[in-house]
Amino acid sequence: MPYVNIKITNENVTPEKKALLIKGATQLLVDVLNKNPNTTVVVVDEVNTDNWGIAGETITVRRQNGQ
């Protein structure tokens, strides 16, 4: 049973976009690894931008600086 964990920042991603992520990740495993979609688990975790950092800065700070 494949398990995919997608982590994204919590920046207003709609339920529809999350559904597309789940559908797309599932289809990728079907296409590339011939996995059964009925046993493929996809979890989307939303991470607060204060808890995600790149290059020594939080995403919150980077967004405030226009990055």
PDB file of N, CA, C and O in Angstrom:
ATOM      1  N   MET A   1       0.842  -1.170   0.000  1.00  0.00           N
ATOM      2  CA  MET A   1       0.000   0.000   0.000  1.00  0.00           C
ATOM      3  C   MET A   1       0.896   1.246   0.000  1.00  0.00           C
ATOM      4  O   MET A   1       1.515   1.553   1.019  1.00  0.00           O
ATOM      5  N   PRO A   2       0.973   1.955  -1.108  1.00  0.00           N
ATOM      6  CA  PRO A   2       1.766   3.185  -1.157  1.00  0.00           C
ATOM      7  C   PRO A   2       1.162   4.268  -0.270  1.00  0.00           C
ATOM      8  O   PRO A   2      -0.055   4.385  -0.131  1.00  0.00           O
ATOM      9  N   TYR A   3       2.048   5.047   0.317  1.00  0.00           N
ATOM     10  CA  TYR A   3       1.646   6.172   1.163  1.00  0.00           C
ATOM     11  C   TYR A   3       2.424   7.389   0.691  1.00  0.00           C
ATOM     12  O   TYR A   3       3.654   7.372   0.667  1.00  0.00           O
ATOM     13  N   VAL A   4       1.721   8.433   0.322  1.00  0.00           N
ATOM     14  CA  VAL A   4       2.334   9.681  -0.122  1.00  0.00           C
ATOM     15  C   VAL A   4       1.928  10.773   0.851  1.00  0.00           C
ATOM     16  O   VAL A   4       0.748  10.925   1.168  1.00  0.00           O
ATOM     17  N   ASN A   5       2.908  11.533   1.325  1.00  0.00           N
ATOM     18  CA  ASN A   5       2.633  12.644   2.230  1.00  0.00           C
ATOM     19  C   ASN A   5       3.088  13.928   1.550  1.00  0.00           C
ATOM     20  O   ASN A   5       4.283  14.135   1.335  1.00  0.00           O
ATOM     21  N   ILE A   6       2.136  14.787   1.214  1.00  0.00           N
ATOM     22  CA  ILE A   6       2.421  16.069   0.584  1.00  0.00           C
ATOM     23  C   ILE A   6       2.321  17.141   1.651  1.00  0.00           C
ATOM     24  O   ILE A   6       1.292  17.271   2.314  1.00  0.00           O
ATOM     25  N   LYS A   7       3.385  17.910   1.820  1.00  0.00           N
ATOM     26  CA  LYS A   7       3.382  19.001   2.780  1.00  0.00           C
ATOM     27  C   LYS A   7       3.400  20.318   2.017  1.00  0.00           C
ATOM     28  O   LYS A   7       4.247  20.543   1.152  1.00  0.00           O
ATOM     29  N   ILE A   8       2.452  21.182   2.353  1.00  0.00           N
ATOM     30  CA  ILE A   8       2.344  22.493   1.723  1.00  0.00           C
ATOM     31  C   ILE A   8       2.161  23.536   2.818  1.00  0.00           C
ATOM     32  O   ILE A   8       1.714  23.220   3.920  1.00  0.00           O
ATOM     33  N   THR A   9       2.505  24.767   2.508  1.00  0.00           N
ATOM     34  CA  THR A   9       2.231  25.832   3.464  1.00  0.00           C
ATOM     35  C   THR A   9       0.736  26.144   3.436  1.00  0.00           C
ATOM     36  O   THR A   9       0.067  25.987   2.415  1.00  0.00           O
ATOM     37  N   ASN A  10       0.241  26.586   4.577  1.00  0.00           N
ATOM     38  CA  ASN A  10      -1.206  26.854   4.701  1.00  0.00           C
ATOM     39  C   ASN A  10      -1.543  28.249   4.194  1.00  0.00           C
ATOM     40  O   ASN A  10      -1.857  29.157   4.963  1.00  0.00           O
ATOM     41  N   GLU A  11      -1.468  28.384   2.890  1.00  0.00           N
ATOM     42  CA  GLU A  11      -1.710  29.676   2.258  1.00  0.00           C
ATOM     43  C   GLU A  11      -2.936  29.604   1.353  1.00  0.00           C
ATOM     44  O   GLU A  11      -2.852  29.812   0.142  1.00  0.00           O
ATOM     45  N   ASN A  12      -4.064  29.306   1.967  1.00  0.00           N
ATOM     46  CA  ASN A  12      -5.370  29.340   1.295  1.00  0.00           C
ATOM     47  C   ASN A  12      -5.479  28.391   0.106  1.00  0.00           C
ATOM     48  O   ASN A  12      -6.020  28.761  -0.936  1.00  0.00           O
ATOM     49  N   VAL A  13      -4.972  27.180   0.255  1.00  0.00           N
ATOM     50  CA  VAL A  13      -5.155  26.167  -0.778  1.00  0.00           C
ATOM     51  C   VAL A  13      -6.576  25.636  -0.639  1.00  0.00           C
ATOM     52  O   VAL A  13      -6.978  25.177   0.430  1.00  0.00           O
ATOM     53  N   THR A  14      -7.314  25.702  -1.708  1.00  0.00           N
ATOM     54  CA  THR A  14      -8.733  25.317  -1.658  1.00  0.00           C
ATOM     55  C   THR A  14      -8.887  23.798  -1.560  1.00  0.00           C
ATOM     56  O   THR A  14      -7.986  23.048  -1.935  1.00  0.00           O
ATOM     57  N   PRO A  15     -10.028  23.361  -1.055  1.00  0.00           N
ATOM     58  CA  PRO A  15     -10.312  21.922  -1.050  1.00  0.00           C
ATOM     59  C   PRO A  15     -10.242  21.315  -2.452  1.00  0.00           C
ATOM     60  O   PRO A  15      -9.837  20.165  -2.616  1.00  0.00           O
ATOM     61  N   GLU A  16     -10.636  22.087  -3.447  1.00  0.00           N
ATOM     62  CA  GLU A  16     -10.583  21.594  -4.820  1.00  0.00           C
ATOM     63  C   GLU A  16      -9.148  21.348  -5.275  1.00  0.00           C
ATOM     64  O   GLU A  16      -8.871  20.351  -5.941  1.00  0.00           O
ATOM     65  N   LYS A  17      -8.240  22.247  -4.919  1.00  0.00           N
ATOM     66  CA  LYS A  17      -6.827  22.065  -5.286  1.00  0.00           C
ATOM     67  C   LYS A  17      -6.211  20.893  -4.530  1.00  0.00           C
ATOM     68  O   LYS A  17      -5.391  20.160  -5.083  1.00  0.00           O
ATOM     69  N   LYS A  18      -6.599  20.713  -3.275  1.00  0.00           N
ATOM     70  CA  LYS A  18      -6.108  19.562  -2.508  1.00  0.00           C
ATOM     71  C   LYS A  18      -6.601  18.262  -3.142  1.00  0.00           C
ATOM     72  O   LYS A  18      -5.860  17.283  -3.219  1.00  0.00           O
ATOM     73  N   ALA A  19      -7.847  18.259  -3.590  1.00  0.00           N
ATOM     74  CA  ALA A  19      -8.390  17.077  -4.253  1.00  0.00           C
ATOM     75  C   ALA A  19      -7.607  16.774  -5.527  1.00  0.00           C
ATOM     76  O   ALA A  19      -7.363  15.609  -5.842  1.00  0.00           O
ATOM     77  N   LEU A  20      -7.216  17.808  -6.257  1.00  0.00           N
ATOM     78  CA  LEU A  20      -6.406  17.606  -7.457  1.00  0.00           C
ATOM     79  C   LEU A  20      -5.021  17.056  -7.121  1.00  0.00           C
ATOM     80  O   LEU A  20      -4.492  16.215  -7.848  1.00  0.00           O
ATOM     81  N   LEU A  21      -4.441  17.525  -6.032  1.00  0.00           N
ATOM     82  CA  LEU A  21      -3.151  16.975  -5.585  1.00  0.00           C
ATOM     83  C   LEU A  21      -3.280  15.487  -5.276  1.00  0.00           C
ATOM     84  O   LEU A  21      -2.441  14.685  -5.686  1.00  0.00           O
ATOM     85  N   ILE A  22      -4.323  15.132  -4.558  1.00  0.00           N
ATOM     86  CA  ILE A  22      -4.545  13.732  -4.191  1.00  0.00           C
ATOM     87  C   ILE A  22      -4.763  12.884  -5.436  1.00  0.00           C
ATOM     88  O   ILE A  22      -4.183  11.806  -5.572  1.00  0.00           O
ATOM     89  N   LYS A  23      -5.589  13.368  -6.332  1.00  0.00           N
ATOM     90  CA  LYS A  23      -5.863  12.629  -7.568  1.00  0.00           C
ATOM     91  C   LYS A  23      -4.593  12.481  -8.405  1.00  0.00           C
ATOM     92  O   LYS A  23      -4.309  11.404  -8.929  1.00  0.00           O
ATOM     93  N   GLY A  24      -3.836  13.567  -8.525  1.00  0.00           N
ATOM     94  CA  GLY A  24      -2.627  13.545  -9.335  1.00  0.00           C
ATOM     95  C   GLY A  24      -1.543  12.646  -8.770  1.00  0.00           C
ATOM     96  O   GLY A  24      -0.888  11.919  -9.516  1.00  0.00           O
ATOM     97  N   ALA A  25      -1.348  12.688  -7.459  1.00  0.00           N
ATOM     98  CA  ALA A  25      -0.339  11.836  -6.825  1.00  0.00           C
ATOM     99  C   ALA A  25      -0.719  10.366  -6.963  1.00  0.00           C
ATOM    100  O   ALA A  25       0.134   9.513  -7.212  1.00  0.00           O
ATOM    101  N   THR A  26      -1.993  10.084  -6.801  1.00  0.00           N
ATOM    102  CA  THR A  26      -2.472   8.710  -6.972  1.00  0.00           C
ATOM    103  C   THR A  26      -2.225   8.241  -8.398  1.00  0.00           C
ATOM    104  O   THR A  26      -1.712   7.143  -8.612  1.00  0.00           O
ATOM    105  N   GLN A  27      -2.583   9.060  -9.365  1.00  0.00           N
ATOM    106  CA  GLN A  27      -2.412   8.677 -10.770  1.00  0.00           C
ATOM    107  C   GLN A  27      -0.938   8.504 -11.124  1.00  0.00           C
ATOM    108  O   GLN A  27      -0.595   7.635 -11.926  1.00  0.00           O
ATOM    109  N   LEU A  28      -0.069   9.314 -10.540  1.00  0.00           N
ATOM    110  CA  LEU A  28       1.367   9.186 -10.777  1.00  0.00           C
ATOM    111  C   LEU A  28       1.870   7.804 -10.343  1.00  0.00           C
ATOM    112  O   LEU A  28       2.646   7.166 -11.055  1.00  0.00           O
ATOM    113  N   LEU A  29       1.423   7.353  -9.178  1.00  0.00           N
ATOM    114  CA  LEU A  29       1.829   6.026  -8.707  1.00  0.00           C
ATOM    115  C   LEU A  29       1.245   4.919  -9.578  1.00  0.00           C
ATOM    116  O   LEU A  29       1.890   3.891  -9.787  1.00  0.00           O
ATOM    117  N   VAL A  30       0.050   5.117 -10.080  1.00  0.00           N
ATOM    118  CA  VAL A  30      -0.544   4.149 -11.004  1.00  0.00           C
ATOM    119  C   VAL A  30       0.285   4.092 -12.294  1.00  0.00           C
ATOM    120  O   VAL A  30       0.633   3.010 -12.765  1.00  0.00           O
ATOM    121  N   ASP A  31       0.592   5.251 -12.853  1.00  0.00           N
ATOM    122  CA  ASP A  31       1.294   5.329 -14.138  1.00  0.00           C
ATOM    123  C   ASP A  31       2.744   4.864 -14.064  1.00  0.00           C
ATOM    124  O   ASP A  31       3.210   4.141 -14.944  1.00  0.00           O
ATOM    125  N   VAL A  32       3.456   5.272 -13.022  1.00  0.00           N
ATOM    126  CA  VAL A  32       4.889   4.999 -12.949  1.00  0.00           C
ATOM    127  C   VAL A  32       5.195   3.645 -12.323  1.00  0.00           C
ATOM    128  O   VAL A  32       6.071   2.923 -12.800  1.00  0.00           O
ATOM    129  N   LEU A  33       4.474   3.297 -11.254  1.00  0.00           N
ATOM    130  CA  LEU A  33       4.787   2.077 -10.513  1.00  0.00           C
ATOM    131  C   LEU A  33       3.721   0.995 -10.640  1.00  0.00           C
ATOM    132  O   LEU A  33       3.827  -0.064 -10.020  1.00  0.00           O
ATOM    133  N   ASN A  34       2.701   1.260 -11.438  1.00  0.00           N
ATOM    134  CA  ASN A  34       1.613   0.302 -11.628  1.00  0.00           C
ATOM    135  C   ASN A  34       0.934  -0.075 -10.310  1.00  0.00           C
ATOM    136  O   ASN A  34       0.566  -1.231 -10.103  1.00  0.00           O
ATOM    137  N   LYS A  35       0.771   0.902  -9.426  1.00  0.00           N
ATOM    138  CA  LYS A  35       0.139   0.660  -8.121  1.00  0.00           C
ATOM    139  C   LYS A  35      -1.377   0.709  -8.246  1.00  0.00           C
ATOM    140  O   LYS A  35      -1.932   1.361  -9.130  1.00  0.00           O
ATOM    141  N   ASN A  36      -2.017   0.008  -7.342  1.00  0.00           N
ATOM    142  CA  ASN A  36      -3.470  -0.033  -7.298  1.00  0.00           C
ATOM    143  C   ASN A  36      -3.981   1.266  -6.651  1.00  0.00           C
ATOM    144  O   ASN A  36      -3.635   1.546  -5.503  1.00  0.00           O
ATOM    145  N   PRO A  37      -4.787   2.057  -7.351  1.00  0.00           N
ATOM    146  CA  PRO A  37      -5.279   3.302  -6.761  1.00  0.00           C
ATOM    147  C   PRO A  37      -6.177   3.072  -5.545  1.00  0.00           C
ATOM    148  O   PRO A  37      -6.314   3.953  -4.696  1.00  0.00           O
ATOM    149  N   ASN A  38      -6.784   1.893  -5.463  1.00  0.00           N
ATOM    150  CA  ASN A  38      -7.674   1.606  -4.336  1.00  0.00           C
ATOM    151  C   ASN A  38      -6.936   1.359  -3.033  1.00  0.00           C
ATOM    152  O   ASN A  38      -7.543   1.351  -1.962  1.00  0.00           O
ATOM    153  N   THR A  39      -5.631   1.158  -3.122  1.00  0.00           N
ATOM    154  CA  THR A  39      -4.844   0.951  -1.897  1.00  0.00           C
ATOM    155  C   THR A  39      -3.767   2.022  -1.736  1.00  0.00           C
ATOM    156  O   THR A  39      -2.867   1.883  -0.908  1.00  0.00           O
ATOM    157  N   THR A  40      -3.860   3.077  -2.520  1.00  0.00           N
ATOM    158  CA  THR A  40      -2.896   4.174  -2.445  1.00  0.00           C
ATOM    159  C   THR A  40      -3.430   5.267  -1.527  1.00  0.00           C
ATOM    160  O   THR A  40      -4.531   5.781  -1.726  1.00  0.00           O
ATOM    161  N   VAL A  41      -2.641   5.611  -0.528  1.00  0.00           N
ATOM    162  CA  VAL A  41      -3.035   6.628   0.454  1.00  0.00           C
ATOM    163  C   VAL A  41      -2.253   7.903   0.174  1.00  0.00           C
ATOM    164  O   VAL A  41      -1.034   7.866   0.010  1.00  0.00           O
ATOM    165  N   VAL A  42      -2.950   9.025   0.120  1.00  0.00           N
ATOM    166  CA  VAL A  42      -2.316  10.330  -0.052  1.00  0.00           C
ATOM    167  C   VAL A  42      -2.808  11.237   1.069  1.00  0.00           C
ATOM    168  O   VAL A  42      -4.012  11.387   1.276  1.00  0.00           O
ATOM    169  N   VAL A  43      -1.868  11.838   1.786  1.00  0.00           N
ATOM    170  CA  VAL A  43      -2.194  12.760   2.870  1.00  0.00           C
ATOM    171  C   VAL A  43      -1.608  14.123   2.531  1.00  0.00           C
ATOM    172  O   VAL A  43      -0.438  14.227   2.163  1.00  0.00           O
ATOM    173  N   VAL A  44      -2.418  15.163   2.654  1.00  0.00           N
ATOM    174  CA  VAL A  44      -1.952  16.529   2.451  1.00  0.00           C
ATOM    175  C   VAL A  44      -1.893  17.202   3.817  1.00  0.00           C
ATOM    176  O   VAL A  44      -2.916  17.367   4.482  1.00  0.00           O
ATOM    177  N   ASP A  45      -0.692  17.587   4.229  1.00  0.00           N
ATOM    178  CA  ASP A  45      -0.492  18.309   5.486  1.00  0.00           C
ATOM    179  C   ASP A  45      -0.233  19.770   5.180  1.00  0.00           C
ATOM    180  O   ASP A  45       0.603  20.106   4.342  1.00  0.00           O
ATOM    181  N   GLU A  46      -0.954  20.622   5.863  1.00  0.00           N
ATOM    182  CA  GLU A  46      -0.711  22.060   5.736  1.00  0.00           C
ATOM    183  C   GLU A  46       0.134  22.517   6.917  1.00  0.00           C
ATOM    184  O   GLU A  46      -0.204  22.272   8.075  1.00  0.00           O
ATOM    185  N   VAL A  47       1.232  23.182   6.605  1.00  0.00           N
ATOM    186  CA  VAL A  47       2.175  23.629   7.617  1.00  0.00           C
ATOM    187  C   VAL A  47       2.087  25.148   7.728  1.00  0.00           C
ATOM    188  O   VAL A  47       2.107  25.852   6.718  1.00  0.00           O
ATOM    189  N   ASN A  48       1.990  25.645   8.949  1.00  0.00           N
ATOM    190  CA  ASN A  48       1.972  27.085   9.181  1.00  0.00           C
ATOM    191  C   ASN A  48       3.261  27.687   8.636  1.00  0.00           C
ATOM    192  O   ASN A  48       4.334  27.106   8.798  1.00  0.00           O
ATOM    193  N   THR A  49       3.163  28.841   7.995  1.00  0.00           N
ATOM    194  CA  THR A  49       4.348  29.459   7.394  1.00  0.00           C
ATOM    195  C   THR A  49       5.403  29.858   8.422  1.00  0.00           C
ATOM    196  O   THR A  49       6.562  30.064   8.063  1.00  0.00           O
ATOM    197  N   ASP A  50       5.022  29.968   9.690  1.00  0.00           N
ATOM    198  CA  ASP A  50       6.015  30.214  10.747  1.00  0.00           C
ATOM    199  C   ASP A  50       6.821  28.958  11.052  1.00  0.00           C
ATOM    200  O   ASP A  50       7.883  29.041  11.670  1.00  0.00           O
ATOM    201  N   ASN A  51       6.330  27.798  10.628  1.00  0.00           N
ATOM    202  CA  ASN A  51       6.977  26.523  10.927  1.00  0.00           C
ATOM    203  C   ASN A  51       7.707  25.931   9.731  1.00  0.00           C
ATOM    204  O   ASN A  51       8.111  24.769   9.775  1.00  0.00           O
ATOM    205  N   TRP A  52       7.882  26.694   8.677  1.00  0.00           N
ATOM    206  CA  TRP A  52       8.542  26.226   7.458  1.00  0.00           C
ATOM    207  C   TRP A  52       9.595  27.245   7.098  1.00  0.00           C
ATOM    208  O   TRP A  52       9.294  28.432   6.972  1.00  0.00           O
ATOM    209  N   GLY A  53      10.823  26.803   6.931  1.00  0.00           N
ATOM    210  CA  GLY A  53      11.896  27.738   6.647  1.00  0.00           C
ATOM    211  C   GLY A  53      12.731  27.342   5.452  1.00  0.00           C
ATOM    212  O   GLY A  53      12.890  26.161   5.146  1.00  0.00           O
ATOM    213  N   ILE A  54      13.258  28.342   4.787  1.00  0.00           N
ATOM    214  CA  ILE A  54      14.182  28.171   3.669  1.00  0.00           C
ATOM    215  C   ILE A  54      15.288  29.209   3.830  1.00  0.00           C
ATOM    216  O   ILE A  54      15.021  30.378   4.111  1.00  0.00           O
ATOM    217  N   ALA A  55      16.522  28.772   3.651  1.00  0.00           N
ATOM    218  CA  ALA A  55      17.671  29.683   3.683  1.00  0.00           C
ATOM    219  C   ALA A  55      17.734  30.477   4.992  1.00  0.00           C
ATOM    220  O   ALA A  55      18.126  31.644   5.004  1.00  0.00           O
ATOM    221  N   GLY A  56      17.349  29.835   6.079  1.00  0.00           N
ATOM    222  CA  GLY A  56      17.455  30.472   7.389  1.00  0.00           C
ATOM    223  C   GLY A  56      16.332  31.410   7.753  1.00  0.00           C
ATOM    224  O   GLY A  56      16.400  32.076   8.786  1.00  0.00           O
ATOM    225  N   GLU A  57      15.296  31.481   6.933  1.00  0.00           N
ATOM    226  CA  GLU A  57      14.166  32.357   7.211  1.00  0.00           C
ATOM    227  C   GLU A  57      12.870  31.568   7.142  1.00  0.00           C
ATOM    228  O   GLU A  57      12.755  30.601   6.389  1.00  0.00           O
ATOM    229  N   THR A  58      11.899  31.992   7.934  1.00  0.00           N
ATOM    230  CA  THR A  58      10.584  31.368   7.825  1.00  0.00           C
ATOM    231  C   THR A  58       9.906  31.836   6.542  1.00  0.00           C
ATOM    232  O   THR A  58      10.249  32.878   5.982  1.00  0.00           O
ATOM    233  N   ILE A  59       8.963  31.064   6.102  1.00  0.00           N
ATOM    234  CA  ILE A  59       8.195  31.453   4.920  1.00  0.00           C
ATOM    235  C   ILE A  59       7.426  32.739   5.200  1.00  0.00           C
ATOM    236  O   ILE A  59       7.244  33.566   4.306  1.00  0.00           O
ATOM    237  N   THR A  60       6.979  32.907   6.437  1.00  0.00           N
ATOM    238  CA  THR A  60       6.272  34.146   6.807  1.00  0.00           C
ATOM    239  C   THR A  60       7.143  35.364   6.498  1.00  0.00           C
ATOM    240  O   THR A  60       6.683  36.321   5.875  1.00  0.00           O
ATOM    241  N   VAL A  61       8.389  35.323   6.931  1.00  0.00           N
ATOM    242  CA  VAL A  61       9.322  36.452   6.705  1.00  0.00           C
ATOM    243  C   VAL A  61       9.606  36.590   5.214  1.00  0.00           C
ATOM    244  O   VAL A  61       9.620  37.702   4.687  1.00  0.00           O
ATOM    245  N   ARG A  62       9.827  35.491   4.543  1.00  0.00           N
ATOM    246  CA  ARG A  62      10.112  35.556   3.103  1.00  0.00           C
ATOM    247  C   ARG A  62       8.944  36.162   2.344  1.00  0.00           C
ATOM    248  O   ARG A  62       9.152  36.958   1.428  1.00  0.00           O
ATOM    249  N   ARG A  63       7.711  35.799   2.708  1.00  0.00           N
ATOM    250  CA  ARG A  63       6.538  36.380   2.030  1.00  0.00           C
ATOM    251  C   ARG A  63       6.460  37.885   2.300  1.00  0.00           C
ATOM    252  O   ARG A  63       6.122  38.664   1.408  1.00  0.00           O
ATOM    253  N   GLN A  64       6.773  38.288   3.530  1.00  0.00           N
ATOM    254  CA  GLN A  64       6.746  39.711   3.880  1.00  0.00           C
ATOM    255  C   GLN A  64       7.796  40.484   3.075  1.00  0.00           C
ATOM    256  O   GLN A  64       7.617  41.665   2.778  1.00  0.00           O
ATOM    257  N   ASN A  65       8.884  39.807   2.731  1.00  0.00           N
ATOM    258  CA  ASN A  65       9.956  40.442   1.951  1.00  0.00           C
ATOM    259  C   ASN A  65       9.771  40.275   0.453  1.00  0.00           C
ATOM    260  O   ASN A  65      10.655  40.622  -0.331  1.00  0.00           O
ATOM    261  N   GLY A  66       8.615  39.741   0.054  1.00  0.00           N
ATOM    262  CA  GLY A  66       8.307  39.611  -1.362  1.00  0.00           C
ATOM    263  C   GLY A  66       8.965  38.437  -2.057  1.00  0.00           C
ATOM    264  O   GLY A  66       9.080  38.427  -3.283  1.00  0.00           O
ATOM    265  N   GLN A  67       9.398  37.451  -1.294  1.00  0.00           N
ATOM    266  CA  GLN A  67      10.040  36.278  -1.901  1.00  0.00           C
ATOM    267  C   GLN A  67       9.071  35.145  -2.019  1.00  0.00           C
ATOM    268  O   GLN A  67       9.430  34.073  -2.507  1.00  0.00           O
TER     269      GLN A  67
END
